[in-house]
Structures are given as structure tokens and as C-alpha cells.
Amino acid sequence: MRPKALAIGCAVLATAVVLSGCGSSTAGGGKTKLTIGLFGNFGYAELLKEYAAVHPDVEITDRTASYSDHHKNLAAHLATSSGSADIEAVDTGYINQFKATPDKFVDLNTKGGDQLKDRWLPWKWEGSLSKDGKQIGYGTDVGGLAICYRRDLLQNAGLPADRDQVAAMWPTWKDFMAAGKKFQKKAPEGVKWFDGGPTVLNAIVGQASVGYYDKSDKIVVGENKEVKDAWDLVVDGVNSGLSSKLLFSTPVWNTGFKQGQFATVTCPAWQMAKIKDQAGPEAAGKWDVTSVPGGGGNWGGSYLTVPKSGKNIDKAVELAAWLTAPEQQAKVFKSAGLLPSIPKLYEDPSIVDYKNPYFNDAPIGKLFTDAAKKLNPQYQGPKAGDIQTAIGNAMQRVEQGKQNGEDSWRQFVGDVQK
Amino acid sequence: MDKTARRHRWDTKFAPYGYVAPYFLIFGVFGLFPLLYTIWVSMQHRNLLDEGGAYVVWFDNYGKLLADPYFWNAMGNTLSLWLLTTVPQILFALFIAQLLNRKVRTRTLFRMGVILPNITSVAAVTIIFAQLFGRDFGLFNWVLGLFGAGQIDWQAGTATSHIAIAVMVVWRWTGYHALIFLASMQAIPSSLYEAATLDGASGRQQFWRITVPLLRPQIIFSTIIATTGNMRLLAEPLLFNPGAAAATGGSDRQFQTAALYLYEQGFTNYDFGYSSAIAVVLAIATVIVAGLGYLVTKRIRTE
């Protein structure tokens, strides 16, 4: 018995060794293997196939993780200089953190990036430019803001459902909350005005001239009146019973779409892909999109970076440039709704006139390009993503009835100053 | 002749070291070195993304840690979960082992069945239980609703979230301990029970006066295993509330365990020095708590 078990064990071990040896970057047949690390829905599935078709020497695999897992993994991989994908996406909330260590990434300016610079919105280009002038990422989308809403639920509550009338109902966020209180009076049980306080708060904070940081990377959220006013407004909305109390992008939030638990959700352009994925085909046409209270605003948007530890840097840079080129961004906008970061496209009729049948033929092309033009980019500091998490937790404490607005705010301010 | 004798002496002297060497090599690489390195890192200021900027601060991280209310909150949660998981685990496992020790049909099937929860992926278990404990559409709330108990927001409260997490842990590990108990139950001579039956002892009396005392070594073993497992409880609280805020263990850290706090400091704040200090303190705490568990279970008397 013994020797046999030992032999089997050796065989297993030997196989494992052989298999792990196959994980090298160049597969048989001279194909270059590229990996791309993403989070959420970038709308790249078709594009990657298209690219592989014209570049038969390249084989691309994408790996998608959740938002926070993705960025945590990336940090760990960068720290150990191993394991990162050839191309790694980085969200606005994390880009400042990563651009503080530009040496971990390929300086795209040395790979022809300086030639492409004029493609992007100037602030998008600068968003991933390190203090010493190294460009660590090509911009993908920007998060122009809108509001997505359920036509049927608004109608049932006696509110207008037509998108222009809906927009006229909420020129400001205060009006938005007032409309919510009206809605709540006639809403069926279990249906609330918005998905959750943290989501709404993020959208309002995203419109502020200054967010969590000032431009010298000092955390100013505690003194920032704009943020505190937004906080108070949302706390009032929560206390008035307008919130479904679901935490953004969790499984219960996804269920909320399926079950129609809320009538509105703040819609950065990338949110539409999420809604479509979560609400499913049976909700097609029930959703609509209209402009956000307070005009433009930005929430999210990403960059494609090329970590220096990669084995196929040149091919990866080429792919990243291709994926973020105007033609591809236009395609992604039409397939997944991600708003391009390329201003030239905001005049392109195929984009401006684009309507989305899932969202009741909403003219999202016009809506989002208008939002993007009004967009006033807010400076994001190194730990903006973490502060956003902390303020979300603070709002959740109010929603769960654990603390009142003031106590929770104080705890939040204390937390971020630690 | 002389030569072979010397070779023989050499062989008996050094060969045993050769035989045990692989264990010590592996332990050195995967056990001892990480341990010492963690202690070394815990005395530094060190950021994960900026390894060049590390410098030695000696015991500053520990001073900061002892004054950190969130650390003590996490330790409190860990101890609460230790009580909520270890005690039911051992009791249920004893009970199940007792049932499996009887002569029932298809008992091999049952015995294999109790280990099934243990070999299921912890991520899958947690995600499913998180759904079951859902506030609006969770199964447990639905059942409670049938009795008019209303909706419980399991994640929001400290006690409710601890109960939910403890259920996941107990569900996963009870079968494992039950099999250990079952194995040693079968080694108890049946003459003891026969004598007790003649003396008129009931089944319950036999269980508490014969079975449990004779199982003392296994109960001590199980308690220590459960304790060390619980002290590094991470996946269950982490996945109970997935999303951007997962590492804080709830909106008010109500179910953030010490291991989860370590994870937050290490992989959200990238503060590796501080995170390592937590690891060291947690290791010491594990030894203390396991010792406590040992002392309690040792009091089981063999009569």
C-alpha cells in the first residue's frame, strides 16, 4: 500500500511541476499571451476578440474582479513585482494612490503616449500624470452623471414619467428629495425613492468644487461645507424614509434591481451596464435616464496602466492604446454605455444621436455628452477611494439606526484624520 | 571490518537527522522564517507600495496598537465569536457523534455526510449564508416572519451579526469534530456501559458520566483546534457584507474580527508595519485563549 501511495503522490507532484512550468508568457506556436485585469463591466469582450482577430500573434485573457478586490490585488502584486496582469485597469478613486509610485508602471510617454495626448480631455490626461511628469495610464471612460429611474413606479405614484418633466421636477438635490417625499406617500410597500444614502451622497459630493482633498493632498472633508451640506441633505432623506438602505454594488443591492425596490438610482454612465445586467431583460423599457440634479458631475471613470513587471510591455502598451482609442471608446459607449473621455467624440453624430432601447430609447448620447461638457473635474487625493468607503459606512450607520447624523459625521471625520 | 563498523556508527549517528530534516526545512521556510520576519516588519514603519521608505521604529507600532480602540473592538468581537462558536461546536459535535455511534442503517453514509460542510469552499458557504441572512429577502427572516417575529437586519446589530457568523462557523466545523469524537467513542470498552446498565444508569447518565469524561483528550484537542481557527477568523466576516466596505466588518465595525482588522490595515491602508504588529499580538492572544480553553476543558473529571 505505502509504496503505491508514494508513487501516486510523486506522480501528482511531478504533474503539478510540469503544469506550472507551462505558465510562461509565450505559449507554443509563438503567440504572445497578454492578460488584462479589469473590474466591473468595461465592455471589452467583443473588442478583445476583434483585436485578436487582426493580431493573430497575440492571445488575450481578461480577468475581472470586484472593484475593491481588484485594486487591492493590484497593490499587492505591484509591491511584490509579480503576478500583475500585462494591462491593469485603475479607477479614479485609486489613480492618485498609484501615481504616487510611478516607477511601478511603464511611463507611457516614453512609448509614444506624448503623441496621443491630445486625444483625451485635458483633465483626464492629467489625472494619471505623476508629479514628475510620467504618464502611467491611458484614460478609458469618464463618469458623467445622470439619474436612472423607473417610469412605471413614478407613474403609479402620480408623478410625471416623461424624462423632461422628471428632470424639471428636480433642478436641485433639494427638489429631488422633495419629489421623493411626494413619491413615498403613494409608493407601494417596500418601494423607496432611492437605493441607498451612500450612493446618492457620492453623486452630490462628486459635483462639489472640492471633494475630500484640496490640491495639496490635504484631507479637507471635515471642514468642507459643501460635503457637510450634502451629508445633511441625504441624512434628512434617509430619516424621511426615502432610502431602500441597500449598500451600493453588494448582492442585496443587485437583488434590489431585480425586485424593483427603488425608483431612482444615480447613474454615472457606467452604471447603465450594471442596471442592465442586474435588472435583467424583464425590466427592459421600464427604466429611463434623465439629467441629474445640479447639472454635471463626475463619479468614476478609469485608466489602463501597464505595470513594469510585465513580460510583454510593448505589446501591452499597444493594446492599451488601441482599447482607449476613439473608435474603440465609441464602440464601448454603444455596447456598455461607458462615456468616452475623448472630447472629439462628443461632437460625433453617431454618439450624440445614440439612443438606448433598454432605457426606453433614452437619448443617452445627448444626455451624457452634455453632462461631460458641463463636467467640472474634482481633484481626487491619494486615498479618495478609502474615504468614500468611510463616508459610506457613516451613512449606513444612520440608515441602520445605529447613530444619528451628527454623531456618525463626527465619527467619520475622526476616522479619516487618523 | 573496522571500516564497516565505523560507517555503521556514522550511519546510526547522523541518518536520523537526515530523516527528520525535510520537516525542519519545510517548517523553517514556511513557519519559522515568516514568523521571525513578521516580528521584524512589525518593528518598522513600512508601506506596501513604498518598500524603499521603510525604517525601523522599534515598538512604536505596538504602543499605537494598545491605544487603538478599533483594535480592542476587533479583539472583543473575536472573543465574542470564540464563545459563540466553540461552545456550540463542541456540544453539537458530542451530540452528533453519540447519534452516529448507534447501530443505524446506512450509518457510513451519515458519517460521510457530517463531513460534507467541512469540505465545501468557505467562500461558497459564506456567500450562501449571507443570502440566507438577508434583510429583505433572506430565508431566515422569512421563517421568522411566519412566527410574526418581523424583519431582522442581521448585519446591522452587533449581536445579530455575531450570531449569523457563528452559525456559518458552527455549520462548517461541527461535523469535523463529531468524527473525531466518534472515533474515540468507539474505543471506549463496551464493558463500562454494560456495567453501568446493570447498575441502572440511564442513557443520559452514561453519556455524561462515562462517554464525556473518557473523551477528555479529544475535547481538549477540539477546543484548541476550534480556538486557533476562530482567532484567525477572516473569510466569514469579510464575505458576510461584500462590497467596497467589506474590510471594516460592517458600518460600525460591529463584526470586524482581529484578523479582519489586520487585513484592513495591511491591504486597505497598506500599513504593513502596523499590520504585522497586529499579527504578533494576535499570535500571543491565540496562545493565551487556547490555554484558557485548555484549562476549562481539563476540568472535565474522569470518575
HADDOCK unambig.tbl for C-alpha pairs under 7 A between the chains (distance, minus, plus):
assign (segid A and resid 68 and name CA) (segid B and resid 244 and name CA) 5.40 0.50 0.50
assign (segid A and resid 72 and name CA) (segid B and resid 267 and name CA) 6.10 0.50 0.50
assign (segid A and resid 72 and name CA) (segid B and resid 268 and name CA) 6.84 0.50 0.50
assign (segid A and resid 75 and name CA) (segid B and resid 49 and name CA) 6.55 0.50 0.50
assign (segid A and resid 79 and name CA) (segid B and resid 48 and name CA) 5.82 0.50 0.50
assign (segid A and resid 79 and name CA) (segid B and resid 49 and name CA) 5.28 0.50 0.50
assign (segid A and resid 249 and name CA) (segid B and resid 243 and name CA) 6.14 0.50 0.50
assign (segid A and resid 250 and name CA) (segid B and resid 242 and name CA) 5.93 0.50 0.50
assign (segid A and resid 250 and name CA) (segid B and resid 243 and name CA) 5.19 0.50 0.50
assign (segid A and resid 389 and name CA) (segid B and resid 244 and name CA) 6.29 0.50 0.50
assign (segid A and resid 389 and name CA) (segid B and resid 245 and name CA) 5.64 0.50 0.50
assign (segid A and resid 393 and name CA) (segid B and resid 251 and name CA) 4.41 0.50 0.50
assign (segid A and resid 394 and name CA) (segid B and resid 251 and name CA) 6.57 0.50 0.50
assign (segid A and resid 396 and name CA) (segid B and resid 251 and name CA) 5.93 0.50 0.50
assign (segid A and resid 397 and name CA) (segid B and resid 251 and name CA) 5.65 0.50 0.50
assign (segid A and resid 397 and name CA) (segid B and resid 252 and name CA) 6.63 0.50 0.50
assign (segid A and resid 400 and name CA) (segid B and resid 156 and name CA) 6.01 0.50 0.50
